[in-house]
Amino acid sequence: MLVRTVGAHETALCSTLGDLVVRAYVALPGHVDEPDYEKELADVAGRAAAASTVVFAAIDDDGTPLGCATYVDSPASPMAEGLAGDEAGMRMLGVDPGAQGRGAGRALVSACVDAAVAARRSALCLHTTPWMTGAHRLYEAVGFARDPDRDWVPVPGIPLLGYRLDLSSSNHAR
């Protein structure tokens, strides 16, 4: 598996990844239909073109896109949610439901962690829904801790749970 950045000019790949992320979110038990957010999830090219963001894609050995995640390098980025100081964020991680459990999600999280470490960020933060239990296990296995101070409800019926990975620890080379 290869993890690489995605450019906004890669229209076919961005479209495929956008469809894949929407399918991953919609397939979750407990998913709440939110058409406006699904349009945002599908807009991989927009995220790839946004200031202070990088979209990472996991690509199978045969060239099949498996998933993607958006790394947000700065609180000033239009993609930032609740970041402060020198924190970075990770958003919109999605892996094709048929490819889950093969390491793509972990590889994408690792790419975001590596980017935050390289940028000398103090923490990598994210939000997830209560029904994304597989993602919770992945985040906790990587070292993220729940951060209830970051919890919020952007849309009625869709609570978001905050997680934070402290990058100042000796576990992360700086």
C-alpha positions in Angstrom: 0.0 0.0 0.0 1.2 3.5 -0.9 0.1 6.6 1.0 0.6 9.8 -0.9 -0.6 13.4 -1.2 -3.4 14.2 -3.6 -3.4 17.3 -5.7 -6.6 19.3 -6.5 -5.7 18.8 -10.2 -6.2 15.1 -9.9 -9.9 15.3 -10.7 -10.6 11.6 -11.3 -8.8 10.5 -8.2 -10.5 13.3 -6.1 -13.9 12.2 -7.4 -13.2 8.6 -6.6 -11.9 9.4 -3.1 -14.9 11.7 -2.5 -17.4 9.0 -3.4 -15.4 6.5 -1.2 -15.5 8.8 1.8 -19.2 9.4 1.5 -19.8 5.6 1.2 -17.7 5.0 4.3 -19.7 7.5 6.4 -23.1 6.5 5.1 -22.3 2.8 5.8 -21.8 3.5 9.5 -24.5 2.2 11.9 -26.0 5.3 13.5 -25.2 7.5 10.5 -27.4 10.6 10.4 -28.3 11.8 6.9 -26.7 15.3 6.4 -26.7 16.1 2.6 -24.7 19.3 3.0 -21.9 17.6 4.9 -21.9 14.7 2.4 -21.2 17.3 -0.3 -18.3 18.6 1.8 -17.1 15.0 2.3 -17.2 14.4 -1.4 -15.2 17.6 -2.2 -11.7 16.1 -1.9 -10.4 18.5 -4.6 -11.6 21.5 -2.5 -9.8 20.2 0.5 -6.6 19.5 -1.5 -6.7 23.1 -2.7 -7.5 24.7 0.6 -4.8 26.7 2.5 -2.9 24.8 5.1 -4.3 21.4 4.2 -3.0 18.2 2.7 -5.1 15.3 1.5 -3.4 11.9 2.0 -4.7 8.9 0.0 -4.1 5.3 0.6 -3.7 3.4 -2.7 -3.6 -0.4 -2.9 -0.7 -2.1 -4.8 -3.0 -2.6 -7.8 -3.7 1.2 -7.9 -7.1 1.1 -6.3 -7.8 4.0 -3.9 -8.6 2.6 -0.5 -9.3 5.8 1.5 -8.1 9.3 2.4 -7.7 11.8 5.2 -7.3 15.5 5.4 -4.5 17.0 7.4 -5.0 20.6 8.7 -1.8 22.3 9.5 -3.0 25.5 11.1 -5.8 27.0 13.1 -5.9 29.6 10.4 -6.9 27.1 7.7 -10.5 27.3 6.5 -10.7 23.5 7.3 -9.7 24.0 11.0 -12.2 23.0 13.7 -11.4 24.1 17.2 -7.6 24.2 16.8 -5.5 26.7 18.8 -1.9 27.7 19.0 0.4 25.3 17.2 -2.0 22.4 17.0 -2.8 20.5 13.8 -6.0 18.6 12.9 -7.1 15.6 11.1 -10.5 15.5 9.3 -12.7 13.4 7.1 -10.9 10.1 7.4 -12.7 7.5 5.3 -11.8 4.0 4.1 -13.8 2.1 1.5 -16.1 -0.2 3.6 -14.8 -3.2 1.5 -11.2 -2.4 2.4 -11.5 -1.8 6.1 -9.3 -3.8 8.4 -6.4 -3.9 5.9 -4.4 -1.1 7.5 -5.4 1.8 5.3 -6.9 3.8 8.2 -3.9 3.3 10.3 -1.6 4.3 7.4 -3.6 7.5 6.9 -3.5 8.4 10.6 0.2 7.8 10.6 0.7 10.1 7.6 -1.2 12.9 9.4 0.8 12.3 12.6 4.1 12.4 10.6 3.0 15.6 9.0 2.2 17.2 12.3 5.5 16.1 13.8 7.4 17.4 10.8 5.6 20.7 11.2 6.6 20.7 14.9 3.0 20.9 16.1 2.3 20.3 19.8 -0.8 18.1 19.1 -2.9 16.5 16.5 -6.6 16.9 17.2 -9.8 15.5 15.6 -13.5 15.1 16.0 -15.5 11.9 15.5 -19.1 10.8 16.1 -20.2 8.4 18.9 -21.1 5.8 16.3 -17.6 5.7 14.7 -16.5 3.1 17.2 -14.0 1.4 14.9 -12.3 4.8 14.4 -12.2 5.3 18.2 -10.3 2.0 18.6 -7.9 3.0 15.9 -7.3 6.5 17.4 -6.8 5.1 20.9 -4.4 2.4 19.6 -2.3 5.1 18.0 -2.2 7.1 21.2 -5.0 9.7 20.9 -6.9 10.4 24.1 -10.5 11.6 24.5 -10.6 15.4 25.0 -14.2 16.2 26.2 -13.3 19.9 26.3 -13.3 19.7 22.5 -16.8 18.0 22.2 -19.4 20.0 20.3 -22.7 19.7 18.4 -22.4 21.4 15.0 -25.8 20.2 13.8 -28.7 19.0 16.1 -28.5 15.2 16.5 -24.8 15.0 15.5 -22.6 15.3 18.5 -18.8 15.3 17.9 -16.3 13.8 20.3 -12.9 15.4 20.6 -9.7 13.5 20.6 -6.1 14.8 21.0 -2.7 13.2 20.4 0.0 15.0 22.4 3.1 15.3 20.2 5.4 16.7 22.8 5.9 13.3 24.4 9.1 11.3 23.8 7.0 8.9 21.7 7.1 11.4 18.8 10.4 12.6 17.5 10.5 16.4 17.1 
